[in-house]
């Protein structure tokens, strides 16, 4: 079983707004980070209680069944809930 944990960083911003001279400005407001857990051969799927709407700390998960006899192996990832941080400058 191979499990890897990484992080994502996404800048939150509005749509580009045109200013004089054909230039654009983007207004940004904070950033979001998430921890992502990838599993190449899981034997069980996350329970509903692990998601943030049910008291857990997962925002979303995506799994697909591996073509293995018996059908109890899955490949996928879990994304923990958003953490809002100040933009890195």
N, C-alpha and C positions, 0 to 999 in steps of 0.2 A: 504494500500500500504506500503510495507516494502522496504526501500532503505538503503544500507550499502555502505560506502566508505572505501576502504583499500588501501594499497600500496604494490607494489612488488619491490624486489631488486634482480638484476641479475648481477653477475660478468662476465665481458667479458674476454674471454681467448681463447688462441689457443689450438691446440691438444697437448696432452702430448708427450714430446720428450724423448726418452731413453738416459740415461747417464750411465757412468760406474757402474758396480756392480749390474745391474738389477734394478736400481732406475730410476725414471722419474722426469722431471721438467716441470712445466706449466708456460708459460709466460702469464700474465694477463695485461690488459690495460683498466683502468677505470671500471666503473660500470654503470648500467642503472636502473633508478627507474621509475615506472609508478603509477599513481593513477587509481584505478579500482572502478567503480561504479556498484554495483549489484542491480538489481531491481526485486523483486519477482512477481510484478503485475503491469507492465507498461500498459498504455492505448494508447501510441503512440510510434513510432519508431524514431530514430535520422534522421534528414534531411541530405542530401548530404553536405550541407553547413557547417555542424558541424565537418567534417573531415579535417585533415590537408592539404590535396591536394586541398581543396576548400576554404582554409582560416580559418578553425576552429582548434580546439585543440584535436580532437580525432584521435587515430591511428587505432583503429578497434572497432567493436561492433559485438555482437552475440546474437540473440534473437530467441526464439521459441514460437509459439502460444500455449496458455493454452487451455485445453479442456473445455471451458466455452461456454454456449449458446450465440450466437451472434458473437463469434470469434474475439473480439476486445481487448483481454487481452494477454499480452506477458510476458515471463520470460527471463531475459538475463543480459548481462553486457556490459559496455562501458569501453574502456581502453584509457586513455589520452596519448598524444604523449610522446615519450621517453625524459627523462632528464638525461644527462650524468653527473656523479659525480665522484670525486676521491674515490678510494677504502677506505672503513673503515678499519682502522688498529688497 
